[in-house]
Amino acid sequence: MALDPINLGNPDDILILLADVSLSGTGVTTDNLMDYVLDEGFTEPTYLSAKGEDPDAYYMGKSHAWAVYQIREWKRVLVISGGDGKDRRAHITETP
């Protein structure tokens, strides 16, 4: 069952949600998306947007979690994207 798109703006809520997401398949994979985000230096994310559907992404142990995650911390943005049949990729940008 696919999840509805979600937007969060509280750092604690963002990290709690990410702790319940795991990514398998090809490309970027992790047992715990929160650990991945923290390893990338996003220690206090200020915004999260998640949308789409990915059968290789799991939320609370159930498949078909979100396919695209946009995580912002001040001027840095981490985008993790994938989806059915796609390699999952991660990209970090800095906004001016």
PDB file with one MODEL, atoms N, CA, C and O in Angstrom:
MODEL        1
ATOM      1  N   MET A   1       0.838  -1.191   0.000  1.00  0.00           N
ATOM      2  CA  MET A   1       0.000   0.000   0.000  1.00  0.00           C
ATOM      3  C   MET A   1       0.875   1.243   0.000  1.00  0.00           C
ATOM      4  O   MET A   1       1.760   1.379   0.845  1.00  0.00           O
ATOM      5  N   ALA A   2       0.642   2.134  -0.921  1.00  0.00           N
ATOM      6  CA  ALA A   2       1.433   3.355  -1.043  1.00  0.00           C
ATOM      7  C   ALA A   2       1.036   4.360   0.036  1.00  0.00           C
ATOM      8  O   ALA A   2      -0.102   4.375   0.507  1.00  0.00           O
ATOM      9  N   LEU A   3       1.991   5.190   0.410  1.00  0.00           N
ATOM     10  CA  LEU A   3       1.747   6.223   1.395  1.00  0.00           C
ATOM     11  C   LEU A   3       1.476   7.550   0.693  1.00  0.00           C
ATOM     12  O   LEU A   3       1.990   7.803  -0.396  1.00  0.00           O
ATOM     13  N   ASP A   4       0.670   8.386   1.324  1.00  0.00           N
ATOM     14  CA  ASP A   4       0.413   9.719   0.784  1.00  0.00           C
ATOM     15  C   ASP A   4       1.676  10.557   0.881  1.00  0.00           C
ATOM     16  O   ASP A   4       2.521  10.306   1.740  1.00  0.00           O
ATOM     17  N   PRO A   5       1.817  11.563  -0.001  1.00  0.00           N
ATOM     18  CA  PRO A   5       2.951  12.488   0.136  1.00  0.00           C
ATOM     19  C   PRO A   5       2.930  13.134   1.521  1.00  0.00           C
ATOM     20  O   PRO A   5       1.868  13.324   2.115  1.00  0.00           O
ATOM     21  N   ILE A   6       4.112  13.465   2.021  1.00  0.00           N
ATOM     22  CA  ILE A   6       4.216  14.025   3.362  1.00  0.00           C
ATOM     23  C   ILE A   6       5.194  15.197   3.359  1.00  0.00           C
ATOM     24  O   ILE A   6       6.179  15.191   2.621  1.00  0.00           O
ATOM     25  N   ASN A   7       4.916  16.195   4.182  1.00  0.00           N
ATOM     26  CA  ASN A   7       5.799  17.341   4.393  1.00  0.00           C
ATOM     27  C   ASN A   7       5.909  17.569   5.888  1.00  0.00           C
ATOM     28  O   ASN A   7       4.899  17.662   6.586  1.00  0.00           O
ATOM     29  N   LEU A   8       7.131  17.659   6.377  1.00  0.00           N
ATOM     30  CA  LEU A   8       7.370  17.907   7.799  1.00  0.00           C
ATOM     31  C   LEU A   8       8.352  19.064   7.958  1.00  0.00           C
ATOM     32  O   LEU A   8       9.217  19.272   7.107  1.00  0.00           O
ATOM     33  N   GLY A   9       8.216  19.813   9.050  1.00  0.00           N
ATOM     34  CA  GLY A   9       9.105  20.939   9.300  1.00  0.00           C
ATOM     35  C   GLY A   9       9.753  20.919  10.671  1.00  0.00           C
ATOM     36  O   GLY A   9      10.492  21.842  11.012  1.00  0.00           O
ATOM     37  N   ASN A  10       9.493  19.887  11.467  1.00  0.00           N
ATOM     38  CA  ASN A  10      10.076  19.785  12.799  1.00  0.00           C
ATOM     39  C   ASN A  10      11.235  18.791  12.760  1.00  0.00           C
ATOM     40  O   ASN A  10      11.036  17.635  12.387  1.00  0.00           O
ATOM     41  N   PRO A  11      12.449  19.220  13.141  1.00  0.00           N
ATOM     42  CA  PRO A  11      13.609  18.313  13.061  1.00  0.00           C
ATOM     43  C   PRO A  11      13.414  16.977  13.778  1.00  0.00           C
ATOM     44  O   PRO A  11      13.818  15.941  13.252  1.00  0.00           O
ATOM     45  N   ASP A  12      12.810  16.977  14.956  1.00  0.00           N
ATOM     46  CA  ASP A  12      12.600  15.724  15.678  1.00  0.00           C
ATOM     47  C   ASP A  12      11.644  14.803  14.927  1.00  0.00           C
ATOM     48  O   ASP A  12      11.892  13.602  14.820  1.00  0.00           O
ATOM     49  N   ASP A  13      10.551  15.364  14.407  1.00  0.00           N
ATOM     50  CA  ASP A  13       9.586  14.560  13.644  1.00  0.00           C
ATOM     51  C   ASP A  13      10.230  13.980  12.390  1.00  0.00           C
ATOM     52  O   ASP A  13       9.961  12.838  12.017  1.00  0.00           O
ATOM     53  N   ILE A  14      11.082  14.773  11.742  1.00  0.00           N
ATOM     54  CA  ILE A  14      11.762  14.317  10.526  1.00  0.00           C
ATOM     55  C   ILE A  14      12.653  13.122  10.842  1.00  0.00           C
ATOM     56  O   ILE A  14      12.591  12.104  10.152  1.00  0.00           O
ATOM     57  N   LEU A  15      13.480  13.235  11.877  1.00  0.00           N
ATOM     58  CA  LEU A  15      14.396  12.144  12.225  1.00  0.00           C
ATOM     59  C   LEU A  15      13.644  10.896  12.672  1.00  0.00           C
ATOM     60  O   LEU A  15      14.070   9.781  12.372  1.00  0.00           O
ATOM     61  N   ILE A  16      12.543  11.064  13.379  1.00  0.00           N
ATOM     62  CA  ILE A  16      11.735   9.919  13.799  1.00  0.00           C
ATOM     63  C   ILE A  16      11.173   9.183  12.578  1.00  0.00           C
ATOM     64  O   ILE A  16      11.224   7.954  12.517  1.00  0.00           O
ATOM     65  N   LEU A  17      10.644   9.925  11.618  1.00  0.00           N
ATOM     66  CA  LEU A  17      10.117   9.297  10.410  1.00  0.00           C
ATOM     67  C   LEU A  17      11.227   8.584   9.645  1.00  0.00           C
ATOM     68  O   LEU A  17      11.049   7.443   9.218  1.00  0.00           O
ATOM     69  N   LEU A  18      12.376   9.248   9.467  1.00  0.00           N
ATOM     70  CA  LEU A  18      13.474   8.654   8.709  1.00  0.00           C
ATOM     71  C   LEU A  18      14.007   7.387   9.369  1.00  0.00           C
ATOM     72  O   LEU A  18      14.495   6.489   8.682  1.00  0.00           O
ATOM     73  N   ALA A  19      13.920   7.308  10.692  1.00  0.00           N
ATOM     74  CA  ALA A  19      14.382   6.114  11.403  1.00  0.00           C
ATOM     75  C   ALA A  19      13.542   4.893  11.049  1.00  0.00           C
ATOM     76  O   ALA A  19      14.005   3.762  11.198  1.00  0.00           O
ATOM     77  N   ASP A  20      12.326   5.103  10.586  1.00  0.00           N
ATOM     78  CA  ASP A  20      11.424   4.009  10.234  1.00  0.00           C
ATOM     79  C   ASP A  20      11.446   3.660   8.747  1.00  0.00           C
ATOM     80  O   ASP A  20      10.645   2.845   8.289  1.00  0.00           O
ATOM     81  N   VAL A  21      12.371   4.279   7.981  1.00  0.00           N
ATOM     82  CA  VAL A  21      12.458   4.027   6.541  1.00  0.00           C
ATOM     83  C   VAL A  21      13.724   3.231   6.243  1.00  0.00           C
ATOM     84  O   VAL A  21      14.804   3.561   6.732  1.00  0.00           O
ATOM     85  N   SER A  22      13.582   2.189   5.443  1.00  0.00           N
ATOM     86  CA  SER A  22      14.740   1.454   4.930  1.00  0.00           C
ATOM     87  C   SER A  22      14.616   1.359   3.416  1.00  0.00           C
ATOM     88  O   SER A  22      13.517   1.310   2.863  1.00  0.00           O
ATOM     89  N   LEU A  23      15.773   1.334   2.761  1.00  0.00           N
ATOM     90  CA  LEU A  23      15.812   1.328   1.300  1.00  0.00           C
ATOM     91  C   LEU A  23      16.621   0.127   0.831  1.00  0.00           C
ATOM     92  O   LEU A  23      17.763  -0.056   1.252  1.00  0.00           O
ATOM     93  N   SER A  24      16.036  -0.695  -0.040  1.00  0.00           N
ATOM     94  CA  SER A  24      16.749  -1.821  -0.629  1.00  0.00           C
ATOM     95  C   SER A  24      16.727  -1.645  -2.141  1.00  0.00           C
ATOM     96  O   SER A  24      16.326  -0.596  -2.644  1.00  0.00           O
ATOM     97  N   GLY A  25      17.154  -2.668  -2.861  1.00  0.00           N
ATOM     98  CA  GLY A  25      17.169  -2.569  -4.316  1.00  0.00           C
ATOM     99  C   GLY A  25      18.546  -2.203  -4.818  1.00  0.00           C
ATOM    100  O   GLY A  25      19.551  -2.662  -4.275  1.00  0.00           O
ATOM    101  N   THR A  26      18.601  -1.364  -5.870  1.00  0.00           N
ATOM    102  CA  THR A  26      19.884  -0.974  -6.455  1.00  0.00           C
ATOM    103  C   THR A  26      20.134   0.512  -6.232  1.00  0.00           C
ATOM    104  O   THR A  26      19.201   1.305  -6.104  1.00  0.00           O
ATOM    105  N   GLY A  27      21.391   0.864  -6.189  1.00  0.00           N
ATOM    106  CA  GLY A  27      21.769   2.252  -5.921  1.00  0.00           C
ATOM    107  C   GLY A  27      21.912   2.468  -4.426  1.00  0.00           C
ATOM    108  O   GLY A  27      22.434   1.605  -3.720  1.00  0.00           O
ATOM    109  N   VAL A  28      21.454   3.605  -3.939  1.00  0.00           N
ATOM    110  CA  VAL A  28      21.544   3.932  -2.513  1.00  0.00           C
ATOM    111  C   VAL A  28      20.629   3.005  -1.725  1.00  0.00           C
ATOM    112  O   VAL A  28      19.429   2.928  -1.985  1.00  0.00           O
ATOM    113  N   THR A  29      21.214   2.300  -0.756  1.00  0.00           N
ATOM    114  CA  THR A  29      20.433   1.434   0.121  1.00  0.00           C
ATOM    115  C   THR A  29      20.847   1.698   1.566  1.00  0.00           C
ATOM    116  O   THR A  29      21.977   2.110   1.828  1.00  0.00           O
ATOM    117  N   THR A  30      19.943   1.463   2.487  1.00  0.00           N
ATOM    118  CA  THR A  30      20.236   1.624   3.903  1.00  0.00           C
ATOM    119  C   THR A  30      19.175   0.907   4.731  1.00  0.00           C
ATOM    120  O   THR A  30      18.014   0.821   4.332  1.00  0.00           O
ATOM    121  N   ASP A  31      19.583   0.400   5.873  1.00  0.00           N
ATOM    122  CA  ASP A  31      18.630  -0.211   6.802  1.00  0.00           C
ATOM    123  C   ASP A  31      17.867   0.849   7.580  1.00  0.00           C
ATOM    124  O   ASP A  31      16.809   0.573   8.146  1.00  0.00           O
ATOM    125  N   ASN A  32      18.417   2.082   7.607  1.00  0.00           N
ATOM    126  CA  ASN A  32      17.840   3.138   8.419  1.00  0.00           C
ATOM    127  C   ASN A  32      18.169   4.469   7.762  1.00  0.00           C
ATOM    128  O   ASN A  32      19.317   4.912   7.803  1.00  0.00           O
ATOM    129  N   LEU A  33      17.180   5.108   7.159  1.00  0.00           N
ATOM    130  CA  LEU A  33      17.424   6.342   6.423  1.00  0.00           C
ATOM    131  C   LEU A  33      17.903   7.472   7.336  1.00  0.00           C
ATOM    132  O   LEU A  33      18.626   8.361   6.885  1.00  0.00           O
ATOM    133  N   MET A  34      17.517   7.450   8.597  1.00  0.00           N
ATOM    134  CA  MET A  34      18.001   8.474   9.527  1.00  0.00           C
ATOM    135  C   MET A  34      19.524   8.407   9.647  1.00  0.00           C
ATOM    136  O   MET A  34      20.193   9.439   9.599  1.00  0.00           O
ATOM    137  N   ASP A  35      20.073   7.209   9.801  1.00  0.00           N
ATOM    138  CA  ASP A  35      21.530   7.067   9.899  1.00  0.00           C
ATOM    139  C   ASP A  35      22.215   7.569   8.633  1.00  0.00           C
ATOM    140  O   ASP A  35      23.252   8.227   8.711  1.00  0.00           O
ATOM    141  N   TYR A  36      21.651   7.269   7.480  1.00  0.00           N
ATOM    142  CA  TYR A  36      22.226   7.733   6.216  1.00  0.00           C
ATOM    143  C   TYR A  36      22.244   9.259   6.169  1.00  0.00           C
ATOM    144  O   TYR A  36      23.254   9.862   5.808  1.00  0.00           O
ATOM    145  N   VAL A  37      21.130   9.876   6.533  1.00  0.00           N
ATOM    146  CA  VAL A  37      21.018  11.343   6.507  1.00  0.00           C
ATOM    147  C   VAL A  37      22.011  11.972   7.487  1.00  0.00           C
ATOM    148  O   VAL A  37      22.670  12.957   7.156  1.00  0.00           O
ATOM    149  N   LEU A  38      22.118  11.409   8.684  1.00  0.00           N
ATOM    150  CA  LEU A  38      23.083  11.915   9.667  1.00  0.00           C
ATOM    151  C   LEU A  38      24.514  11.760   9.153  1.00  0.00           C
ATOM    152  O   LEU A  38      25.330  12.663   9.336  1.00  0.00           O
ATOM    153  N   ASP A  39      24.831  10.635   8.515  1.00  0.00           N
ATOM    154  CA  ASP A  39      26.171  10.416   7.956  1.00  0.00           C
ATOM    155  C   ASP A  39      26.510  11.433   6.872  1.00  0.00           C
ATOM    156  O   ASP A  39      27.679  11.758   6.664  1.00  0.00           O
ATOM    157  N   GLU A  40      25.487  11.934   6.182  1.00  0.00           N
ATOM    158  CA  GLU A  40      25.700  12.950   5.141  1.00  0.00           C
ATOM    159  C   GLU A  40      25.818  14.359   5.737  1.00  0.00           C
ATOM    160  O   GLU A  40      25.989  15.330   5.001  1.00  0.00           O
ATOM    161  N   GLY A  41      25.729  14.471   7.069  1.00  0.00           N
ATOM    162  CA  GLY A  41      25.926  15.754   7.735  1.00  0.00           C
ATOM    163  C   GLY A  41      24.661  16.540   8.009  1.00  0.00           C
ATOM    164  O   GLY A  41      24.735  17.698   8.421  1.00  0.00           O
ATOM    165  N   PHE A  42      23.511  15.945   7.794  1.00  0.00           N
ATOM    166  CA  PHE A  42      22.233  16.607   8.054  1.00  0.00           C
ATOM    167  C   PHE A  42      21.792  16.236   9.471  1.00  0.00           C
ATOM    168  O   PHE A  42      21.000  15.314   9.663  1.00  0.00           O
ATOM    169  N   THR A  43      22.315  16.965  10.461  1.00  0.00           N
ATOM    170  CA  THR A  43      22.080  16.606  11.856  1.00  0.00           C
ATOM    171  C   THR A  43      20.827  17.244  12.446  1.00  0.00           C
ATOM    172  O   THR A  43      20.309  16.773  13.458  1.00  0.00           O
ATOM    173  N   GLU A  44      20.338  18.313  11.819  1.00  0.00           N
ATOM    174  CA  GLU A  44      19.118  18.969  12.291  1.00  0.00           C
ATOM    175  C   GLU A  44      18.299  19.438  11.083  1.00  0.00           C
ATOM    176  O   GLU A  44      18.195  20.637  10.825  1.00  0.00           O
ATOM    177  N   PRO A  45      17.716  18.478  10.341  1.00  0.00           N
ATOM    178  CA  PRO A  45      16.966  18.845   9.139  1.00  0.00           C
ATOM    179  C   PRO A  45      15.766  19.728   9.473  1.00  0.00           C
ATOM    180  O   PRO A  45      15.066  19.503  10.461  1.00  0.00           O
ATOM    181  N   THR A  46      15.544  20.731   8.632  1.00  0.00           N
ATOM    182  CA  THR A  46      14.467  21.690   8.879  1.00  0.00           C
ATOM    183  C   THR A  46      13.249  21.451   8.000  1.00  0.00           C
ATOM    184  O   THR A  46      12.202  22.059   8.222  1.00  0.00           O
ATOM    185  N   TYR A  47      13.366  20.572   7.001  1.00  0.00           N
ATOM    186  CA  TYR A  47      12.236  20.315   6.105  1.00  0.00           C
ATOM    187  C   TYR A  47      12.409  18.938   5.475  1.00  0.00           C
ATOM    188  O   TYR A  47      13.516  18.546   5.109  1.00  0.00           O
ATOM    189  N   LEU A  48      11.314  18.219   5.357  1.00  0.00           N
ATOM    190  CA  LEU A  48      11.288  16.933   4.660  1.00  0.00           C
ATOM    191  C   LEU A  48      10.057  16.886   3.782  1.00  0.00           C
ATOM    192  O   LEU A  48       8.954  17.224   4.211  1.00  0.00           O
ATOM    193  N   SER A  49      10.259  16.465   2.556  1.00  0.00           N
ATOM    194  CA  SER A  49       9.167  16.180   1.640  1.00  0.00           C
ATOM    195  C   SER A  49       9.409  14.773   1.102  1.00  0.00           C
ATOM    196  O   SER A  49      10.517  14.455   0.671  1.00  0.00           O
ATOM    197  N   ALA A  50       8.387  13.939   1.126  1.00  0.00           N
ATOM    198  CA  ALA A  50       8.495  12.586   0.591  1.00  0.00           C
ATOM    199  C   ALA A  50       7.264  12.316  -0.263  1.00  0.00           C
ATOM    200  O   ALA A  50       6.138  12.626   0.126  1.00  0.00           O
ATOM    201  N   LYS A  51       7.502  11.725  -1.448  1.00  0.00           N
ATOM    202  CA  LYS A  51       6.378  11.469  -2.359  1.00  0.00           C
ATOM    203  C   LYS A  51       6.708  10.287  -3.253  1.00  0.00           C
ATOM    204  O   LYS A  51       7.819   9.758  -3.227  1.00  0.00           O
ATOM    205  N   GLY A  52       5.738   9.887  -4.032  1.00  0.00           N
ATOM    206  CA  GLY A  52       5.914   8.794  -4.969  1.00  0.00           C
ATOM    207  C   GLY A  52       5.816   7.440  -4.279  1.00  0.00           C
ATOM    208  O   GLY A  52       5.486   7.350  -3.096  1.00  0.00           O
ATOM    209  N   GLU A  53       6.106   6.397  -5.033  1.00  0.00           N
ATOM    210  CA  GLU A  53       5.971   5.034  -4.534  1.00  0.00           C
ATOM    211  C   GLU A  53       7.140   4.195  -5.016  1.00  0.00           C
ATOM    212  O   GLU A  53       7.475   4.201  -6.201  1.00  0.00           O
ATOM    213  N   ASP A  54       7.759   3.473  -4.092  1.00  0.00           N
ATOM    214  CA  ASP A  54       8.902   2.622  -4.409  1.00  0.00           C
ATOM    215  C   ASP A  54       8.711   1.277  -3.709  1.00  0.00           C
ATOM    216  O   ASP A  54       8.699   1.225  -2.480  1.00  0.00           O
ATOM    217  N   PRO A  55       8.562   0.179  -4.473  1.00  0.00           N
ATOM    218  CA  PRO A  55       8.365  -1.128  -3.842  1.00  0.00           C
ATOM    219  C   PRO A  55       9.594  -1.626  -3.096  1.00  0.00           C
ATOM    220  O   PRO A  55       9.495  -2.566  -2.307  1.00  0.00           O
ATOM    221  N   ASP A  56      10.764  -1.007  -3.334  1.00  0.00           N
ATOM    222  CA  ASP A  56      11.982  -1.391  -2.628  1.00  0.00           C
ATOM    223  C   ASP A  56      12.273  -0.486  -1.439  1.00  0.00           C
ATOM    224  O   ASP A  56      13.342  -0.581  -0.836  1.00  0.00           O
ATOM    225  N   ALA A  57      11.339   0.385  -1.099  1.00  0.00           N
ATOM    226  CA  ALA A  57      11.455   1.237   0.089  1.00  0.00           C
ATOM    227  C   ALA A  57      10.430   0.753   1.104  1.00  0.00           C
ATOM    228  O   ALA A  57       9.308   0.392   0.748  1.00  0.00           O
ATOM    229  N   TYR A  58      10.825   0.750   2.369  1.00  0.00           N
ATOM    230  CA  TYR A  58       9.972   0.220   3.430  1.00  0.00           C
ATOM    231  C   TYR A  58       9.779   1.264   4.520  1.00  0.00           C
ATOM    232  O   TYR A  58      10.727   1.930   4.938  1.00  0.00           O
ATOM    233  N   TYR A  59       8.542   1.394   4.971  1.00  0.00           N
ATOM    234  CA  TYR A  59       8.224   2.268   6.093  1.00  0.00           C
ATOM    235  C   TYR A  59       7.595   1.411   7.185  1.00  0.00           C
ATOM    236  O   TYR A  59       6.562   0.776   6.972  1.00  0.00           O
ATOM    237  N   MET A  60       8.216   1.401   8.334  1.00  0.00           N
ATOM    238  CA  MET A  60       7.770   0.586   9.465  1.00  0.00           C
ATOM    239  C   MET A  60       7.642  -0.887   9.063  1.00  0.00           C
ATOM    240  O   MET A  60       6.724  -1.585   9.493  1.00  0.00           O
ATOM    241  N   GLY A  61       8.585  -1.342   8.229  1.00  0.00           N
ATOM    242  CA  GLY A  61       8.636  -2.736   7.821  1.00  0.00           C
ATOM    243  C   GLY A  61       7.710  -3.125   6.695  1.00  0.00           C
ATOM    244  O   GLY A  61       7.715  -4.280   6.269  1.00  0.00           O
ATOM    245  N   LYS A  62       6.913  -2.191   6.197  1.00  0.00           N
ATOM    246  CA  LYS A  62       5.968  -2.498   5.118  1.00  0.00           C
ATOM    247  C   LYS A  62       6.457  -1.878   3.811  1.00  0.00           C
ATOM    248  O   LYS A  62       6.920  -0.738   3.781  1.00  0.00           O
ATOM    249  N   SER A  63       6.344  -2.656   2.729  1.00  0.00           N
ATOM    250  CA  SER A  63       6.872  -2.181   1.450  1.00  0.00           C
ATOM    251  C   SER A  63       5.965  -1.134   0.809  1.00  0.00           C
ATOM    252  O   SER A  63       4.837  -0.884   1.234  1.00  0.00           O
ATOM    253  N   HIS A  64       6.524  -0.548  -0.229  1.00  0.00           N
ATOM    254  CA  HIS A  64       5.898   0.536  -0.990  1.00  0.00           C
ATOM    255  C   HIS A  64       5.860   1.832  -0.180  1.00  0.00           C
ATOM    256  O   HIS A  64       4.806   2.436   0.020  1.00  0.00           O
ATOM    257  N   ALA A  65       7.030   2.232   0.273  1.00  0.00           N
ATOM    258  CA  ALA A  65       7.152   3.546   0.901  1.00  0.00           C
ATOM    259  C   ALA A  65       7.423   4.571  -0.198  1.00  0.00           C
ATOM    260  O   ALA A  65       7.244   4.276  -1.379  1.00  0.00           O
ATOM    261  N   TRP A  66       7.844   5.743   0.177  1.00  0.00           N
ATOM    262  CA  TRP A  66       8.030   6.837  -0.776  1.00  0.00           C
ATOM    263  C   TRP A  66       9.233   6.599  -1.688  1.00  0.00           C
ATOM    264  O   TRP A  66      10.176   5.899  -1.319  1.00  0.00           O
ATOM    265  N   ALA A  67       9.187   7.186  -2.870  1.00  0.00           N
ATOM    266  CA  ALA A  67      10.263   7.036  -3.847  1.00  0.00           C
ATOM    267  C   ALA A  67      11.233   8.209  -3.835  1.00  0.00           C
ATOM    268  O   ALA A  67      12.414   8.037  -4.136  1.00  0.00           O
ATOM    269  N   VAL A  68      10.751   9.402  -3.490  1.00  0.00           N
ATOM    270  CA  VAL A  68      11.585  10.599  -3.532  1.00  0.00           C
ATOM    271  C   VAL A  68      11.544  11.295  -2.178  1.00  0.00           C
ATOM    272  O   VAL A  68      10.474  11.580  -1.641  1.00  0.00           O
ATOM    273  N   TYR A  69      12.725  11.562  -1.640  1.00  0.00           N
ATOM    274  CA  TYR A  69      12.867  12.253  -0.356  1.00  0.00           C
ATOM    275  C   TYR A  69      13.688  13.514  -0.582  1.00  0.00           C
ATOM    276  O   TYR A  69      14.783  13.459  -1.142  1.00  0.00           O
ATOM    277  N   GLN A  70      13.163  14.637  -0.149  1.00  0.00           N
ATOM    278  CA  GLN A  70      13.909  15.895  -0.199  1.00  0.00           C
ATOM    279  C   GLN A  70      14.074  16.356   1.248  1.00  0.00           C
ATOM    280  O   GLN A  70      13.096  16.621   1.946  1.00  0.00           O
ATOM    281  N   ILE A  71      15.320  16.445   1.679  1.00  0.00           N
ATOM    282  CA  ILE A  71      15.628  16.813   3.053  1.00  0.00           C
ATOM    283  C   ILE A  71      16.476  18.079   3.023  1.00  0.00           C
ATOM    284  O   ILE A  71      17.523  18.130   2.377  1.00  0.00           O
ATOM    285  N   ARG A  72      15.999  19.104   3.740  1.00  0.00           N
ATOM    286  CA  ARG A  72      16.694  20.394   3.737  1.00  0.00           C
ATOM    287  C   ARG A  72      17.215  20.686   5.136  1.00  0.00           C
ATOM    288  O   ARG A  72      16.546  20.432   6.138  1.00  0.00           O
ATOM    289  N   GLU A  73      18.434  21.228   5.176  1.00  0.00           N
ATOM    290  CA  GLU A  73      18.988  21.759   6.417  1.00  0.00           C
ATOM    291  C   GLU A  73      19.673  23.068   6.044  1.00  0.00           C
ATOM    292  O   GLU A  73      20.747  23.085   5.442  1.00  0.00           O
ATOM    293  N   TRP A  74      19.024  24.150   6.417  1.00  0.00           N
ATOM    294  CA  TRP A  74      19.470  25.495   6.062  1.00  0.00           C
ATOM    295  C   TRP A  74      19.633  25.610   4.556  1.00  0.00           C
ATOM    296  O   TRP A  74      18.636  25.551   3.837  1.00  0.00           O
ATOM    297  N   LYS A  75      20.853  25.774   4.049  1.00  0.00           N
ATOM    298  CA  LYS A  75      21.024  25.967   2.612  1.00  0.00           C
ATOM    299  C   LYS A  75      21.374  24.677   1.865  1.00  0.00           C
ATOM    300  O   LYS A  75      21.525  24.690   0.644  1.00  0.00           O
ATOM    301  N   ARG A  76      21.501  23.579   2.586  1.00  0.00           N
ATOM    302  CA  ARG A  76      21.829  22.299   1.951  1.00  0.00           C
ATOM    303  C   ARG A  76      20.565  21.478   1.736  1.00  0.00           C
ATOM    304  O   ARG A  76      19.663  21.462   2.573  1.00  0.00           O
ATOM    305  N   VAL A  77      20.522  20.797   0.597  1.00  0.00           N
ATOM    306  CA  VAL A  77      19.378  19.945   0.266  1.00  0.00           C
ATOM    307  C   VAL A  77      19.902  18.587  -0.192  1.00  0.00           C
ATOM    308  O   VAL A  77      20.753  18.500  -1.077  1.00  0.00           O
ATOM    309  N   LEU A  78      19.381  17.532   0.426  1.00  0.00           N
ATOM    310  CA  LEU A  78      19.679  16.161   0.033  1.00  0.00           C
ATOM    311  C   LEU A  78      18.441  15.597  -0.634  1.00  0.00           C
ATOM    312  O   LEU A  78      17.360  15.588  -0.046  1.00  0.00           O
ATOM    313  N   VAL A  79      18.598  15.124  -1.871  1.00  0.00           N
ATOM    314  CA  VAL A  79      17.495  14.483  -2.586  1.00  0.00           C
ATOM    315  C   VAL A  79      17.876  13.027  -2.832  1.00  0.00           C
ATOM    316  O   VAL A  79      18.919  12.727  -3.414  1.00  0.00           O
ATOM    317  N   ILE A  80      17.019  12.147  -2.382  1.00  0.00           N
ATOM    318  CA  ILE A  80      17.180  10.717  -2.633  1.00  0.00           C
ATOM    319  C   ILE A  80      15.997  10.307  -3.492  1.00  0.00           C
ATOM    320  O   ILE A  80      14.843  10.458  -3.091  1.00  0.00           O
ATOM    321  N   SER A  81      16.291   9.790  -4.675  1.00  0.00           N
ATOM    322  CA  SER A  81      15.197   9.448  -5.593  1.00  0.00           C
ATOM    323  C   SER A  81      15.397   8.059  -6.162  1.00  0.00           C
ATOM    324  O   SER A  81      16.519   7.604  -6.383  1.00  0.00           O
ATOM    325  N   GLY A  82      14.282   7.408  -6.389  1.00  0.00           N
ATOM    326  CA  GLY A  82      14.275   6.067  -6.960  1.00  0.00           C
ATOM    327  C   GLY A  82      12.875   5.777  -7.462  1.00  0.00           C
ATOM    328  O   GLY A  82      12.176   6.673  -7.934  1.00  0.00           O
ATOM    329  N   GLY A  83      12.481   4.558  -7.362  1.00  0.00           N
ATOM    330  CA  GLY A  83      11.147   4.174  -7.802  1.00  0.00           C
ATOM    331  C   GLY A  83      11.206   2.826  -8.468  1.00  0.00           C
ATOM    332  O   GLY A  83      12.277   2.236  -8.611  1.00  0.00           O
ATOM    333  N   ASP A  84      10.076   2.350  -8.867  1.00  0.00           N
ATOM    334  CA  ASP A  84       9.957   1.026  -9.454  1.00  0.00           C
ATOM    335  C   ASP A  84      10.869   0.891 -10.672  1.00  0.00           C
ATOM    336  O   ASP A  84      10.707   1.605 -11.662  1.00  0.00           O
ATOM    337  N   GLY A  85      11.821  -0.023 -10.590  1.00  0.00           N
ATOM    338  CA  GLY A  85      12.702  -0.291 -11.713  1.00  0.00           C
ATOM    339  C   GLY A  85      13.828   0.708 -11.908  1.00  0.00           C
ATOM    340  O   GLY A  85      14.557   0.613 -12.896  1.00  0.00           O
ATOM    341  N   LYS A  86      13.996   1.665 -11.001  1.00  0.00           N
ATOM    342  CA  LYS A  86      15.042   2.684 -11.137  1.00  0.00           C
ATOM    343  C   LYS A  86      16.123   2.483 -10.083  1.00  0.00           C
ATOM    344  O   LYS A  86      15.842   2.053  -8.964  1.00  0.00           O
ATOM    345  N   ASP A  87      17.369   2.800 -10.454  1.00  0.00           N
ATOM    346  CA  ASP A  87      18.429   2.846  -9.455  1.00  0.00           C
ATOM    347  C   ASP A  87      18.176   4.046  -8.563  1.00  0.00           C
ATOM    348  O   ASP A  87      17.848   5.128  -9.049  1.00  0.00           O
ATOM    349  N   ARG A  88      18.327   3.860  -7.276  1.00  0.00           N
ATOM    350  CA  ARG A  88      18.131   4.964  -6.332  1.00  0.00           C
ATOM    351  C   ARG A  88      19.396   5.794  -6.279  1.00  0.00           C
ATOM    352  O   ARG A  88      20.500   5.258  -6.190  1.00  0.00           O
ATOM    353  N   ARG A  89      19.230   7.100  -6.335  1.00  0.00           N
ATOM    354  CA  ARG A  89      20.362   8.022  -6.321  1.00  0.00           C
ATOM    355  C   ARG A  89      20.210   9.047  -5.212  1.00  0.00           C
ATOM    356  O   ARG A  89      19.101   9.352  -4.772  1.00  0.00           O
ATOM    357  N   ALA A  90      21.344   9.573  -4.770  1.00  0.00           N
ATOM    358  CA  ALA A  90      21.357  10.649  -3.790  1.00  0.00           C
ATOM    359  C   ALA A  90      22.163  11.807  -4.350  1.00  0.00           C
ATOM    360  O   ALA A  90      23.186  11.603  -5.004  1.00  0.00           O
ATOM    361  N   HIS A  91      21.703  13.016  -4.092  1.00  0.00           N
ATOM    362  CA  HIS A  91      22.371  14.210  -4.604  1.00  0.00           C
ATOM    363  C   HIS A  91      22.239  15.334  -3.564  1.00  0.00           C
ATOM    364  O   HIS A  91      21.151  15.597  -3.051  1.00  0.00           O
ATOM    365  N   ILE A  92      23.356  15.980  -3.268  1.00  0.00           N
ATOM    366  CA  ILE A  92      23.339  17.103  -2.332  1.00  0.00           C
ATOM    367  C   ILE A  92      23.662  18.383  -3.097  1.00  0.00           C
ATOM    368  O   ILE A  92      24.616  18.439  -3.873  1.00  0.00           O
ATOM    369  N   THR A  93      22.842  19.411  -2.859  1.00  0.00           N
ATOM    370  CA  THR A  93      23.091  20.718  -3.451  1.00  0.00           C
ATOM    371  C   THR A  93      23.083  21.773  -2.354  1.00  0.00           C
ATOM    372  O   THR A  93      22.542  21.558  -1.268  1.00  0.00           O
ATOM    373  N   GLU A  94      23.684  22.904  -2.652  1.00  0.00           N
ATOM    374  CA  GLU A  94      23.656  24.054  -1.741  1.00  0.00           C
ATOM    375  C   GLU A  94      22.933  25.189  -2.452  1.00  0.00           C
ATOM    376  O   GLU A  94      23.274  25.531  -3.584  1.00  0.00           O
ATOM    377  N   THR A  95      21.947  25.770  -1.799  1.00  0.00           N
ATOM    378  CA  THR A  95      21.221  26.896  -2.389  1.00  0.00           C
ATOM    379  C   THR A  95      21.936  28.186  -1.991  1.00  0.00           C
ATOM    380  O   THR A  95      22.553  28.260  -0.928  1.00  0.00           O
ATOM    381  N   PRO A  96      21.850  29.194  -2.845  1.00  0.00           N
ATOM    382  CA  PRO A  96      22.540  30.453  -2.533  1.00  0.00           C
ATOM    383  C   PRO A  96      21.918  31.184  -1.367  1.00  0.00           C
ATOM    384  O   PRO A  96      22.389  32.257  -0.989  1.00  0.00           O
TER     385      PRO A  96
ENDMDL
END
